[in-house]
Each structure stands twice: as structure tokens, then as C-alpha cells.
Amino acid sequence: MIEHIEHCAPVPRTSPTSEPFYVYVMGPYTAFDATYSFPDADNLESPFIEDPLFDPDKHRNKIARHTYEAALADLCESIRGELGAHAFLATDIKTIPTVQEAPENEPGMSVLDQSVAFSAVSDAVVFVFTDAGLTTGAGSEVGAILSDFNLRRRNPEPGRKPRKRIGLFLHNEFTSASIDEVPYTYDVPVREFTSKEQLLSRIQGFLEDIRREEKSRPFPVYEPY
């Protein structure tokens, strides 16, 4: 799996470390669009929610990206450019077909299994949520991934990936009953942000903590299968 990531993940222009540092970024790929839910949405100034990451004029029609996915892709580009890490989305890794994409009689890998595998071998995992994105699918992936790593509280099995390598970043106005429960269910802390600049600063601190810890105590890499 790491070979697929090394082959496909976009490379930062400069890196603060000699070794590549891979950051898997997850979040919703589709933005909430009021025109799909409300018949009078045309009367709104904009059918989209004002957001620190998603810009409808910039991201809605970006080639080969689904609305909010384009905003996450821009975030990855900023992480690569400003923090020097190899940040990537699942859709950047184009060498692994999903079950539906795989040719007949050839194996594919489900979207969830891919996310688990990318999370397992990455140096850090960043989950990002704001109110502008449709979070149902991404929210369920968070729980599935953390459960697969045996991180649910009171789980007697040993953890397969250190919690320190997993970051949950929420916009300060974001609300979701299931996502809000993650710190209590999986003991993964939440970091709030109000702007993209603050989000990048919080991610930078998160990555620096991992790098410092790694120097003194190398973390294991979980092989899911």
C-alpha cells in the first residue's frame, strides 16, 4: 500500500525533513447545496453555507473534483507548500480500483478498505469537518477506521495505531452528534479552528508533536491485512 502512496501522492516543493512524511487527509467530498433540499433555494443569495475552506466560485466547477473535495485538495496543497508534508486525499491514489471500478474477474478494494489502509500506513491522519460539507459518509468512515484500529474506549484489544497520529479538526461552528462523540468514544482529541490559516497552524502543531515523539520512540505502522 505504501508503494501506491509513494507513487501517486503529490510531492511538496520543499520538505523540512529528509524523510517523506505522509499525511492522509479525510473529510466530506460533497458540499451541502440547498437547491437539492429546498424548492425556494433560488431565493437565497447563495445555496451554499459560508465556509473557511469551501469557496463555491472557486471549487464548484474545479475539474475532476467534487465540490468540497476540491476544497480539501487545496488544503492538501497548502499543507505540502507551507508544512512540507506529503498530504494527499484518497482520490489522489489512482492505482487502486474500487470494487465497482475493477475489471470483471479482477479484485478491487472497497472505498472503506482503502481508507483504512491509507490511514494505517500514513505517518499522520487528518480528519477535517465544517458545516459546508455533507458529512454522513465521511463521519461513518471516521468511526469505522478508529474501530478498526481498536481505539474504542475499553476495547481489550491492543491499539493498532497510536492515537497521537490521528487528528480531528472541526470548525468552531460545526455540529454533528456522532462526530462530537468521537473524543468520548475513541479518546481522540478535537482541535477547533475558525479560519484556514488557523487550521494550518493547528495541523502544523499536530505534525510537529508527532515528529518530536517519533525521534525518541518510533511508532509502529499498522498493516491492516
N, C-alpha and C positions, 0 to 999 in steps of 0.2 A: 504493500500500500504506500509506504513512504517513497518508493521509486516513482509511483504515479504522481505524487505530490511534487517531488523534486523536478519531475519532467514538465509539469503543467503550471505550477503556481507561479504567478508573476514575480519577478525578481526586483527588489528595491535597488535604487540607483546607488545608494551608499549604505553600508551596514556598520553599526558601532561595534560589532563583534566579528571575529574571524570565522566563526562557525555560523551557518544559517540557523535562524530562529523562526520556526513555523508557527503561525497564529491562524487558527481556523475560526472564522467569523460567521456567526449564525444570527438569523432574525427573520422576520416576515419578508416574503418576496413580493407581495401584492399590497398596494396601498388601498385604504378604505376610500371608496368612491360613492358619494351619496346618491348619484344618479341611478345606481343599481338597486337602491333600497327605498327611495322616496320619490313619488311621482312629481312632486313640486320642487325637486332639487335644482331645476333650471333657474329658479328664482334666487338661488344663493349666489353670493359673489364668487365663491369657489366651491366645488363639490368635495374638495379635499381638506383635510384637517391641517391647520398651520403646524409646522414641524421644524425642529432644528436640523434635521438631516435630509428630509424629503422636500424637493423643490419641484412642483408639478411642471413648470415651464421647462425645466432642465431635464428631469428624469422620466417624464411620462412617455416620451417618444424616443428615448435613447435606444439605439439599435441593439437588438438581441438581449435586452434586459427587460424584465417585468417591473414596471413602476418602482416599487420600493426596493427591489433588488438592485436597481441602478444606484440608489442612494447608498446601499451597503457596499456596492462596488467602489463608489467614490470614497467611502470611509476606509476601505482597504487600501486604496491608493494613497490616502493621507497617512495611514499607518506605515506604509512602505516608504513614503517620501520623507516623513518627519521623524519616524521612530526607527527606521532601518530594518524592520522585521518583515519576513515573508508572509504577509497577510493574504488570505485567499478565501473565496467562497466555494461551496460545493460545486457550483456550476463552472468554476474555473478548471476543474479536473475533468477533462473531456475524454479521457481514455478508458473510462469505466462505464459501460452502458447500464441503464436501469433494466429491470426485468422486462418492461414493455418495449424498451429500445433495442434489446438484444435480438440478433437474427434468430430465426426459427432453429430450434435444436441446439442453440448455444446458450450458455449460462449468462445471466445478468445479475445485478446486485440491486436490491431494493433501495429506495431513497433513504429510508431509515438506517438500513445496514451500512450504507455509505457514510452517513453522518456519524454513526458510532465509530466506524473505522477511522475516519478523518480525525475525530476527536481523540481517539485512542493514541494515535501516533504523533499528534501535534505537540509542540512544546507548550502551547497555551491555547485555551478555548475561550472565545469571547461571545457571549450572548447579548444582543442589543435589542431593546424594545422601546417603542414610543407609541403614542396613540394613533399615529397616522397609518400604521400597518395592520393588516388583518393577521391576528396572532394565533388563530386556532391551531394551524398545523405546526408552526414553529414552537408554540407553547407545549404541545404534546411531545415534540421531539426533545425538548429540554428534560422533561420527566423521564422519557424512555432512555435517554443517554445516561443521565445520572443514576438511574436504577440499574442500568447495565454495568455501571462501574461499582455497584454495591455501596453507593453512598447514602442510601436512605438511612435515616437515624435508626438505631437499634437493630440494624441488619447484622447478624452474627458473622457473615462472611467478610473476609478482609477486603478493604478497598482496592480497586484495580487501577485507580488513578488518583493522585493526591488532589484534594480539594483546592489546594493553593494554586493549582494550574487552571482553575476554572473561574471565570469572571462573569458576573451577571450585572449588566449595566442598564439602568432604567431611567428614562426621562422623568423628571420630578413630578410631572402631571399625569404620568401613565398609571392606569389602574387595571388590574386583572386579578381576580380572586385566586386563580391557580398559580400564576407567576408570583404573586405576593406571598404565597405559602412556601415557595422554594427554600428560603433560608431556614424555615422551621422544619421542613420535611427532609432536606438534604444537607443542612448546615453549610450552605454556600452563601456567603455574604452578598448583599446588594450594594452597588455603588451608584448613586444618583448623579445626574448631570442636567444642566439647563441649556447648554449650547454645544455645538460640535467641538468648539475649542476646549471646553471643559471636559467633554467626553475623551478627547485625545489626551488631555493631561491625566485623566484618571486611568486610562489604558496604559499610558507610559509608566505611571507609578506601579500598576499591576505587573507589567512585564519586568520592570526593574527588580521588584521583590522576588520574582521567580528566578531571574538571572543571578541575583545575590545568593539565594538559597542553593541554587544548582552548583555554584562554585564549591560550597562546603559539603554538600550532600547530594550527589547525583540522584535525580528522580528516576524511578523505573518507568519504562514505556510499556503500556498495556497492549498485548497482542490479543485482539478480540476472538480470532478464530485460529 
